[in-house]
Every structure is written in C-alpha cells, then in structure tokens.
C-alpha cells in the first residue's frame, strides 16, 4: 500500500472463472497448483479501450474481442509473477 503497510490476499478460483481487467499497486503472485492465463494492458489504458467486464476465458475462446495492446502469459504451478 502507498502508506507503507502490506496487503495480503489469498485467491482460490475454479477452472473457467476469471477477474475482469483491473489495476492495483505492485504485487507478487504465486501459483500453487494448476495454471493461470494472465492478460496485461499498458499502464493508464482507458476503460473505454477495455470495454465491459467479461470472463477472461471468452478472450481465449474468441467469444469476445481482445482489447488493443494486450499482452499475455501463462503462469504454471510453482511460478511467481511480479506485477510492477
């Protein structure tokens, strides 16, 4: 957090679920089991570019058009991803 305190979160999701695009401070995220597909947009991307909230799986299955500028990566079990 900006005030110097730490923020910790545990997230458990079932296969096929997702979070919509969102922004936050820097974070280290570990993957305990399975795999996760991450989509990233450049900093300060307009919400107009992102569009409505959708399940991220819809991008993968081409049910929804991907916003311009998206980069992606797959995080496997035992890997850690750092979001600056």
C-alpha positions, -999 to 999 in steps of 0.1 A, spaced: 0 0 0 11 36 -5 12 42 32 39 15 37 16 -11 52 14 -45 35 -17 -60 19 -20 -98 17 -47 -117 -2 -54 -154 -9 -75 -161 -40 -89 -195 -49 -108 -199 -81 -124 -227 -100 -114 -236 -136 -131 -213 -161 -135 -184 -137 -118 -150 -140 -114 -115 -128 -122 -86 -152 -94 -62 -161 -85 -41 -131 -55 -21 -118 -36 -22 -85 -2 -15 -69 28 -37 -74 22 -74 -64 40 -107 -63 15 -135 -71 23 -172 -67 5 -201 -83 2 -232 -60 -15 -256 -84 -28 -257 -120 -21 -228 -144 -34 -193 -149 -36 -172 -180 -28 -136 -174 -38 -107 -197 -20 -74 -193 -27 -39 -206 -3 -10 -207 -5 13 -177 -31 41 -179 -52 23 -205 -86 39 -208 -116 20 -195 -131 28 -229 -105 6 -246 -112 -22 -222 -149 -22 -226 -175 -41 -205 -165 -66 -178 -161 -101 -194 -149 -135 -183 -112 -138 -195 -119 -172 -209 -141 -155 -235 -110 -139 -250 -93 -173 -252 -123 -189 -268 -127 -159 -291 -162 -151 -279 -152 -116 -272 -128 -93 -290 -95 -87 -271 -88 -50 -263 -59 -35 -282 -25 -36 -266 -30 -68 -246 0 -90 -237 -5 -124 -221 14 -151 -203 7 -185 -187 17 -189 -150 22 -226 -140 22 -242 -106 53 -232 -86 59 -200 -105 57 -164 -92 46 -134 -114 56 -99 -104 33 -70 -115 52 -37 -112 
